């Protein structure tokens, strides 16, 4: 019931005919892309050994939710993340851009979860929070799978629209523009729905100092797996459908071949490419 839109007779339905939505934005705290990543002894990414940040691609979803709230289409924007204790830093960054509150699911048993396990935790958290529209980035900047939005939609049994380059909400319908290699498509879905947005939707604003300080006062609720009714055996490295079995350092880059053009440079270059099957 919490996942359903208000009925027009409810007080939440404005006289203007615009639904006052509850938006939940899924965000992820990821290792800094420019840092040197290492693996822990269990062959998962050593997230504690590297600085992290709010996934840049998720910032576009945060911005879109903030714009919808500013337009009057939504009166509540909640940010949801699953991750270690430091993931709170990512939530604070999102709250500095906009939003009203955040939820952080943190539990040692989640460590090593694959996309399936993560989507289970997110779906259970969304059911508890309640939502009309769920926004996500097009992918995380660490795994880059782009599958979690669809998995969450399937678990919740709600509509989905993916890779939105433009987003609008009219009444109980969300409409996106999706750009493909051959065309731009208009896709509409009835709410409740989940939508992933791309970097074409517009840059996220840079929060001012006042907004950063204000974000520290916005509430962040912490939940464990027990709070969501999720069995620890259903998530984590032991339940993962995909796991790393071996790692090795990237081989050192070999010295290149220098071609001295003494009149035969073109022929030498063609021979070099031909020997390696490029031509």
N, C-alpha and C positions, 0 to 999 in steps of 0.2 A: 504493500500500500504506500509506503514512503516514496517509492520510485515513480508514482503516478503523478501526472499533472493535476493541479487544482481544478475542480469543476467550475465552470463559469459562474455558478451561484455562490461560490466561496468568496470570502472577503478579499482573498489575495488576487482576485481578478479585477483589474482596474477598469473604471468606467470607460477608459479610452479603448478597451478591447485588448490591451497589451498584457500578456501574462507576466507576473512577477516571478521570474524563475529562480531556482536554486541551482547554481552552477558548481560543479566539482571539477577541479583541474588536477590531473595526475602529473606529478613532477618527480624527477629523479636527481639524486645527488651523485655525481659521477667523478671519476679521477680527472684531474686537470689534463686536458688533451696534450699540452706541450710538455708535460712532465714525463720522466722515465718510469714506466710501469714495471713492476716486478711481480712474481708469483710467490704465494705463500707455500709452505710445505705441503698443503693439501691440494696444490695446483689450482687454486682459485686466485683471482687478482688480489694482491695485497693492498687493499684499499686503505688500511690504516697507515701504510708506509708512504703514502703520496698525498699531496694536497688535493682537495676536491672543490667542486663548485656545482651550482645549479646547472643542469644540462642546458646548453645554449639553445637547442631546438625546442626545449620545453618553454623557454621564455616567450616564444611566439604565442603559445597557448595561453600563458599567463596574461599577455597583453590583450589578446582577443576577449578573454573573460572580463578583464578590467574595462575595456571599451563597452562591452554589453551592459555592464553595471552602470557605467557613466551615462549611457543612453537611456537608462530607466527600464531596460528590458529585464534586468535581474536585480534583486535586492539582497542576494547573498552569494558570495563566492568563497568556496572552501578549497584549500590546497591539500592534497593527499599525497603522502610519500611513504614508501617502504624502504627501510635501510637502517644502517648503524646509527649510533648516537649523534655522530657529526652531521647526519643528514638534516638536522635541525637548522644548520647554517643555510642550506638550500631553501628551506621553508621561509626563513627570515628574509632572504633575498626576494622571494616571490611576494611576500607580504609587504615589502617596501615598494613594489611596483603597484600593488593593489590588493583587493581581497579583504575579507572580514575575519577569517580564522583559518586554522590549519589542523590537520590530523597527521600524526606520525606513528606508523606501525613499526615497532622495534622489538625484536625478539631474537635471541641467539640462535634459535632453531631455524630461522629463516636463512641463515648463512649458506651460500652455495646453491640457492634455489635457481632453477631454470625458468624460462618464460612461463611455462605451465604453472609452476608453483607460485610464481609472482602474481600471475593473473588470478589465481584462486584467492590469494590474500587481498588483492585489490577489490575483487568482486564482493567479497564478504564485507570489506570495509565500506564500500559504496552502499550496500544494502543497509548498513547500520547508520550511515550518515544521512541517506536520502538524497535524491537528485532529480532534476528535470533534464539537464544537459551536462554531459561529461566531455571535457576537452582534454586533448593530449597533444604532445609534439608528434612529428611524423616518425621519429625514432629516437632512441637514446644515443648519446655520442660515445658510449663505451661499447655496447654490444651491437648497435645498429641493426637490430632484427626487424623492426617495424611490424611485429606480429602481436604485441600485447594488447593494443586497442581492439583488434578483432577477437582475440581470446576472451577479453573481458566482456565484450558485447555478447558473445555466444553464451558465456556462463550466466549472464543476467537475462538473456532472452530479449534484448532490446535492439532497436535499429542502429545501424552504423553508417557513417559516411567518412571516407578516408582521403588523405592527401588533399585537404582543402587549401586552395590558394586564395580564397575569398569566402567569407562567412557572414550570414545574416539570419536573423530569426524573426518570423512573422507569425504572431499568434502561437499556435501549437506546432509549427513546422520550422525546421532548420533547413536552409538551402546553402549549398556550397558551389564553388566553381572549382573543378578539377582539371588541371592542364595535363594533357598527355602528349606524346610525340606527334600525334596527327590531328588533335582537336582539343577544344576546350569544352568540357561537359558541365551542364547544370544538373545537380543532383539534389533532390529534396527528400527529407525523411521526417516522419511524425515523431514528436517527442513522447516519451523519453528516448534519448539517443546518445550515442557516443561519436565524437568527431575528432579526427586527427588533423592537425593543421601543418602547413609547410612554412618555409621561410619567406614565401611570397605574400603572406598575409600582412606584413608590416613589422618593422623593427620594434622591439620592446623598448619602452622609454627608460632613460637612465634616472633612477630615483634620486630625488633631492635629499639633502641632509635631513630635513624635517621628516620626510617620508621614511628614511632609514631609522631614525629615532622612534618614530611612531610605530614602526613594525615591531619593535621590541615589546610594545605593550599589547599587541594583538594576541589572543589566546591560541596556544598550541596544545591540543589534546593528545596524549600518548596512550596507545593501545598495544596490548600483547596479543599473541595468537589465542590465548584463552579468552580474552575479551571478545574475540570475533567468532569463537566456537570452531576454530580450525585445529585439527589434530596435527601435532608437530611432525608426525610420521609422514604426512602428506606433502611436506615441503622440505627444503633444505637439500644439502648435497646428496644425502642418501636416497632421496626420492627423485633426484634430477634425471630427466630423460636424456640430457646431453651433458657431458662432463669432459674436462681436459684429461688426457691419459699420459701425455708426455710434453715436455717443453725443452727447447735448446736455444742457446744464444744465436742471434742472427749472424751468419758468417760475415767476416770482415770483407769489405768491398775490395775486389781485386783491382790492380792498376789497369788503367785503360790502355788501348793501343793508339799510339801517335802516328799519324800518316803524314809524312813529309812530302809536300807537293813539289816534285822535281820534274813536273811535266807528265807524270804518270799517276797523279793523285786520284783522279777520277776512277781510273781502272783499279787502283788499289782499294778504294772505298767500295766499288761495286763487287770486287772479289771478296772483301770482308763480309759484306751483307749476304752474298750468295752462299758462302761457306756456312753461314749460320741459319740459312733457310728463310731469310727475310725477302729475298727476291729470287 
